[in-house]
């Protein structure tokens, strides 16, 4: 099956093959003969729709805050920055390197011991 596409500004018509009719052209489809798959982000041979770990970081996608980023899987403070890159994992304005409890925000309380 091929799709026909036209460029209205140049009045050109060209045909792009889509063998499995999944709307992804074969040139951009990691699985051109499988209508259920078109992307394999971790290049493990299993398409993302069937793959339970799309970034191959050994953390299942359902448990991974960043399922397409192999360098991150947890975001303790839900700020959109993974703990590996985040310098304040609990978002308490105390840098992790200086924080006695880097994953627990004590709010206005000071840890004095």
C-alpha contacts under 8 A as a table, 3 or more apart, distances in Angstrom:
res1	aa1	res2	aa2	distance
1	X	17	X	6.45
1	X	18	X	5.59
1	X	19	X	5.19
1	X	20	X	7.03
1	X	21	X	6.11
2	X	15	X	6.38
2	X	16	X	5.77
2	X	17	X	4.36
2	X	18	X	5.17
2	X	19	X	6.88
2	X	21	X	7.75
3	X	15	X	5.80
3	X	16	X	5.61
3	X	17	X	6.40
3	X	18	X	6.78
4	X	13	X	6.88
4	X	14	X	5.96
4	X	15	X	4.70
4	X	16	X	6.59
5	X	13	X	5.78
5	X	14	X	5.72
5	X	15	X	6.34
5	X	16	X	7.62
6	X	11	X	6.73
6	X	12	X	5.53
6	X	13	X	4.41
6	X	14	X	6.51
7	X	10	X	5.71
7	X	11	X	5.50
7	X	12	X	5.29
7	X	13	X	6.59
8	X	11	X	4.95
8	X	12	X	7.11
16	X	25	X	6.27
16	X	26	X	7.78
17	X	25	X	5.76
17	X	26	X	5.83
17	X	27	X	7.96
18	X	21	X	5.31
18	X	22	X	7.10
18	X	23	X	6.75
18	X	24	X	6.35
18	X	25	X	4.57
18	X	26	X	5.07
18	X	32	X	7.00
19	X	25	X	7.83
19	X	26	X	6.58
19	X	32	X	5.96
19	X	33	X	6.08
20	X	32	X	5.90
20	X	33	X	5.05
20	X	34	X	5.84
20	X	35	X	4.96
21	X	24	X	7.44
21	X	35	X	6.39
22	X	35	X	5.01
22	X	36	X	7.36
24	X	28	X	6.30
24	X	29	X	5.76
24	X	38	X	6.95
25	X	28	X	5.47
25	X	29	X	6.03
25	X	32	X	7.73
26	X	29	X	4.86
26	X	30	X	7.71
26	X	31	X	7.84
26	X	32	X	5.10
28	X	38	X	7.71
29	X	32	X	5.25
29	X	37	X	7.94
29	X	38	X	4.58
29	X	39	X	6.51
30	X	37	X	7.53
30	X	38	X	4.98
30	X	39	X	5.42
30	X	40	X	6.47
30	X	47	X	7.82
31	X	34	X	5.44
31	X	35	X	7.81
31	X	37	X	5.83
31	X	38	X	5.07
31	X	39	X	7.27
31	X	47	X	7.63
32	X	35	X	7.40
32	X	38	X	6.91
34	X	37	X	5.60
34	X	38	X	7.48
35	X	38	X	7.45
36	X	49	X	7.31
37	X	47	X	5.43
37	X	48	X	7.08
37	X	49	X	6.30
38	X	47	X	6.67
38	X	48	X	7.94
39	X	47	X	5.52
39	X	48	X	5.80
40	X	43	X	5.24
40	X	44	X	7.03
40	X	45	X	6.81
40	X	46	X	6.34
40	X	47	X	4.59
40	X	48	X	5.31
40	X	54	X	7.30
41	X	47	X	7.86
41	X	48	X	6.90
41	X	54	X	6.10
41	X	55	X	6.39
41	X	68	X	7.15
42	X	54	X	5.81
42	X	55	X	4.93
42	X	56	X	5.91
43	X	46	X	7.49
44	X	56	X	7.95
46	X	50	X	6.58
46	X	51	X	5.68
47	X	50	X	5.67
47	X	51	X	5.81
48	X	51	X	4.80
48	X	52	X	7.54
48	X	53	X	8.00
48	X	54	X	5.66
51	X	54	X	5.78
52	X	60	X	5.66
52	X	61	X	5.72
52	X	62	X	7.80
53	X	56	X	5.30
53	X	57	X	7.08
53	X	58	X	6.76
53	X	59	X	6.42
53	X	60	X	4.86
53	X	61	X	5.08
53	X	67	X	6.99
54	X	61	X	6.69
54	X	67	X	6.10
54	X	68	X	5.91
55	X	67	X	6.02
55	X	68	X	4.89
55	X	69	X	5.81
55	X	70	X	5.00
56	X	59	X	7.49
56	X	70	X	6.44
57	X	70	X	4.99
57	X	71	X	7.48
59	X	63	X	6.53
59	X	64	X	5.99
59	X	73	X	7.08
60	X	63	X	5.39
60	X	64	X	6.07
60	X	67	X	7.76
61	X	64	X	4.85
61	X	65	X	7.79
61	X	66	X	7.83
61	X	67	X	4.99
62	X	67	X	7.92
63	X	73	X	7.84
64	X	67	X	5.18
64	X	73	X	4.71
64	X	74	X	6.55
65	X	72	X	7.64
65	X	73	X	5.09
65	X	74	X	5.46
65	X	75	X	6.41
65	X	82	X	7.84
66	X	69	X	5.36
66	X	70	X	7.74
66	X	72	X	5.94
66	X	73	X	5.13
66	X	74	X	7.30
66	X	82	X	7.66
67	X	70	X	7.42
67	X	73	X	6.97
69	X	72	X	5.66
69	X	73	X	7.43
70	X	73	X	7.35
71	X	84	X	7.42
72	X	82	X	5.45
72	X	83	X	7.07
72	X	84	X	6.28
73	X	82	X	6.68
73	X	83	X	7.93
74	X	82	X	5.56
74	X	83	X	5.81
75	X	78	X	5.25
75	X	79	X	7.01
75	X	80	X	6.74
75	X	81	X	6.26
75	X	82	X	4.58
75	X	83	X	5.31
75	X	89	X	7.27
76	X	82	X	7.76
76	X	83	X	6.72
76	X	89	X	5.86
76	X	90	X	6.19
76	X	103	X	6.81
77	X	89	X	5.84
77	X	90	X	4.93
77	X	91	X	5.92
78	X	81	X	7.44
79	X	91	X	7.98
81	X	85	X	6.57
81	X	86	X	5.68
82	X	85	X	5.64
82	X	86	X	5.82
83	X	86	X	4.81
83	X	87	X	7.53
83	X	89	X	5.65
86	X	89	X	5.74
87	X	95	X	5.69
87	X	96	X	5.72
87	X	97	X	7.79
88	X	91	X	5.28
88	X	92	X	7.03
88	X	93	X	6.68
88	X	94	X	6.42
88	X	95	X	4.84
88	X	96	X	5.07
88	X	102	X	6.99
89	X	96	X	6.66
89	X	102	X	6.10
89	X	103	X	5.76
90	X	102	X	6.05
90	X	103	X	4.93
90	X	104	X	5.65
90	X	105	X	5.38
91	X	94	X	7.50
91	X	105	X	6.94
92	X	105	X	5.34
92	X	106	X	7.32
92	X	107	X	6.42
94	X	98	X	6.54
94	X	99	X	5.79
95	X	98	X	5.43
95	X	99	X	5.98
95	X	102	X	7.69
96	X	99	X	4.83
96	X	100	X	7.88
96	X	101	X	7.84
96	X	102	X	4.92
97	X	102	X	7.80
99	X	102	X	5.09
100	X	111	X	7.65
101	X	104	X	5.36
101	X	105	X	7.30
102	X	105	X	7.42
106	X	109	X	5.33
106	X	110	X	7.12
